[in-house]
């Protein structure tokens, strides 16, 4: 997509994320029984194991657990999701590195993002980092403060912002990106019409970044062309496996 075509085709979109840009975060032995008893016991163990395999922790992001969020009446589903969002643990502070003023990322994501931005710059694309790691406390403020201001239900709010404890940003692996040559499209679906987004579609996978919420997604979250997550390490892959599995119909 050329810059001229992108500029002519762009229409301002009212669907815009309301996450503040670049906000700082720091925030006894068993008795011997009969063969029949042993067989029955084995059956019970197998049934319990199968239930665990089907319904419990491995469906959740690595190191995560479902949690009820105070202020939200809805409960997490069988796969751990709350209002469409999977639960995610907060990044370990020692694994975070500053990338820009007020923005931190997990070191693995930061290294890959730097390489991707350098490559984009070589192609004439000014790829801007708008947001990275967010603590769960910050995510709580973002979710509930705007929900109150707009008189939204939790379900309405969750379409554009994850509940605390359920945001990819809390892992340190997720980023919000924009086009430095077209800042009016920041955190808006109109970002899809920029040269930067076109470049990301062609090259982001080479740097292990994937679009988290495409136009049609199984999580039921609103389209966010600016929101990308890093999947280039074993840890990141484990955390986002449930989301990938759902997206692939598995």
C-alpha positions in Angstrom: 0.0 0.0 0.0 1.5 3.4 -1.0 1.4 6.4 1.3 -0.7 8.3 -1.2 -3.3 5.6 -1.5 -3.4 5.1 2.2 -3.9 8.8 2.7 -6.7 9.1 0.1 -8.5 6.1 1.3 -8.4 6.9 5.0 -11.6 7.9 6.8 -11.6 8.9 10.4 -13.0 6.1 12.6 -14.9 6.6 15.8 -13.8 3.1 17.0 -10.8 4.1 19.1 -9.1 2.4 22.0 -9.1 4.7 25.1 -5.9 3.3 26.7 -3.6 6.1 27.7 -0.5 6.2 25.6 2.9 5.4 27.2 1.7 5.5 30.8 4.3 4.5 33.4 3.7 1.2 35.2 5.1 0.2 38.6 2.9 -0.5 39.6 -0.2 -44.0 55.5 0.1 -47.3 53.2 -3.1 -48.4 51.4 -4.7 -51.6 52.3 -4.4 -54.6 49.9 -7.8 -55.2 48.2 -9.3 -57.5 45.7 -8.6 -57.3 42.0 -12.1 -55.8 41.5 -11.4 -53.1 44.0 -8.1 -52.3 42.3 -9.8 -52.1 39.0 -12.5 -49.7 40.3 -9.9 -47.6 41.9 -7.9 -47.3 38.7 -11.1 -46.3 36.9 -11.7 -43.4 39.3 -8.1 -42.2 39.0 -8.4 -42.3 35.2 -11.7 -40.4 35.3 -10.2 -37.7 37.5 -7.1 -37.4 35.3 -9.2 -37.1 32.2 -11.3 -34.4 33.8 -8.2 -32.5 34.7 -6.8 -32.9 31.1 -10.0 -31.6 29.6 -11.0 -28.8 31.8 -8.3 -27.5 34.1 -4.9 -25.7 34.2 -3.3 -26.7 31.0 -6.0 -24.8 29.1 -4.8 -21.6 30.8 -1.8 -19.5 30.0 1.4 -20.9 31.6 1.5 -19.9 35.3 -2.0 -18.4 35.3 -5.2 -19.3 37.1 -8.7 -18.1 36.7 -9.8 -15.4 39.0 -13.0 -13.5 39.9 -12.7 -9.8 39.4 -14.4 -7.6 42.0 -16.8 -5.3 40.3 -17.6 -7.8 37.5 -20.6 -10.1 38.0 -19.7 -12.5 35.2 -17.6 -15.5 36.2 -14.7 -17.1 34.2 -15.7 -19.8 31.8 -14.5 -23.4 31.7 -11.5 -22.4 29.6 -10.6 -19.6 32.0 -11.8 -16.7 29.9 -13.6 -13.8 31.4 -15.7 -11.7 29.0 -13.6 -13.1 26.1 -10.2 -12.6 27.7 -7.8 -15.2 28.9 -6.1 -14.8 32.3 -2.5 -13.7 32.3 0.1 -13.4 35.1 2.0 -10.2 35.7 5.5 -10.1 34.4 8.4 -10.5 36.8 9.9 -7.1 37.4 13.4 -8.3 36.9 12.5 -9.4 33.3 11.3 -5.9 32.3 13.5 -3.4 30.6 12.8 0.2 29.7 12.2 0.8 26.0 11.1 4.4 25.9 10.2 6.9 28.5 7.5 5.4 30.6 7.3 2.2 28.6 8.7 -1.2 29.6 8.6 -4.6 27.9 9.9 -8.1 28.7 13.5 -8.2 27.6 12.8 -10.8 24.9 10.1 -8.7 23.3 12.1 -5.6 23.6 15.0 -7.1 21.6 12.8 -8.3 18.8 10.8 -5.1 18.7 14.0 -3.1 18.3 15.1 -5.3 15.4 11.7 -4.9 13.8 11.6 -1.1 14.1 15.1 -0.9 12.6 13.9 -2.9 9.6 10.8 -0.8 9.3 12.8 2.4 9.4 15.1 1.0 6.6 11.9 0.7 4.5 10.8 4.2 5.3 8.2 3.3 8.0 8.2 5.2 11.3 6.9 2.5 13.6 6.0 4.0 16.9 5.6 2.2 20.3 2.5 3.6 22.1 2.1 1.2 25.0 3.8 -1.9 26.4 3.8 -3.5 29.9 0.9 -2.5 32.2 0.7 -3.6 35.8 -2.6 -5.2 36.9 -3.2 -2.1 39.1 -2.9 0.1 36.1 -5.2 -2.1 34.1 -7.7 -2.1 36.9 -7.8 1.7 36.7 -8.0 1.8 33.0 -10.9 -0.7 32.9 -13.1 0.6 35.7 -12.4 4.3 35.5 -13.5 4.5 31.8 -16.3 2.1 32.4 -17.7 4.5 35.0 -17.1 7.6 32.9 -19.0 6.1 29.9 -21.6 4.3 32.0 -20.7 1.0 30.3 -21.5 -2.5 31.4 -18.5 -4.7 32.1 -19.3 -6.7 28.9 -19.3 -3.5 26.8 -16.0 -2.3 28.4 -14.4 -5.7 27.8 -14.9 -5.4 24.1 -12.1 -2.8 24.0 -10.2 -3.3 27.2 -9.3 -6.4 29.2 -10.3 -6.7 32.9 -7.4 -6.6 35.4 -5.6 -10.0 35.5 -6.7 -10.7 31.9 -4.6 -8.3 29.8 -1.9 -9.4 27.5 -0.1 -6.2 28.3 0.5 -7.5 31.9 2.9 -10.2 30.5 5.2 -7.6 29.1 4.9 -9.3 25.7 2.2 -7.1 24.1 2.6 -3.8 22.4 0.4 -1.1 20.9 2.0 0.3 17.7 1.3 3.3 15.6 2.5 5.2 12.5 4.7 8.1 13.3 3.8 9.7 9.9 0.1 9.5 10.7 -0.5 9.9 14.5 -4.2 10.6 14.0 -4.7 6.9 13.5 -3.2 5.9 16.8 -5.3 3.4 18.7 -7.9 3.5 16.0 -9.2 1.0 13.5 -8.2 3.5 10.9 -4.6 2.4 11.6 -5.3 -0.5 9.3 -5.2 2.0 6.4 -1.6 3.2 7.2 1.6 2.2 5.5 2.9 1.1 8.9 0.1 -1.5 9.3 0.6 -2.8 5.8 4.3 -3.2 6.6 3.5 -5.1 9.8 1.2 -7.5 7.9 4.1 -8.4 5.6 6.9 -8.5 8.1 5.8 -8.7 11.8 5.8 -12.6 11.8 9.5 -12.6 10.9 10.1 -10.9 14.3 7.7 -13.2 16.1 4.9 -10.7 16.5 1.3 -11.6 15.8 -1.9 -9.6 15.7 -3.9 -10.5 18.8 -7.4 -9.4 17.8 -8.0 -9.4 14.1 -11.3 -8.2 12.6 -12.9 -11.6 13.2 -11.6 -13.3 16.3 -12.8 -16.2 18.4 -12.4 -14.2 21.6 -15.1 -11.8 20.6 -12.9 -8.8 21.3 -13.2 -5.7 19.1 -10.8 -5.4 16.2 -7.4 -3.9 17.3 -5.0 -3.5 14.3 -2.6 -1.7 16.6 -2.3 -4.5 19.2 0.4 -7.1 18.6 1.9 -9.8 20.9 5.4 -11.4 20.9 5.5 -15.2 20.6 9.3 -15.6 20.0 10.2 -17.5 23.2 9.2 -20.7 24.9 7.7 -18.7 27.8 5.7 -16.5 25.5 4.4 -19.4 23.5 3.2 -21.1 26.6 1.4 -18.0 27.8 -0.5 -17.5 24.5 -1.1 -21.1 23.6 -4.8 -21.1 24.7 -5.4 -18.0 22.6 -3.7 -19.6 19.6 -5.6 -22.8 20.1 -9.0 -21.0 20.2 -8.2 -19.0 17.2 -7.3 -22.2 15.3 -10.5 -23.9 16.3 -8.8 -26.3 18.6 
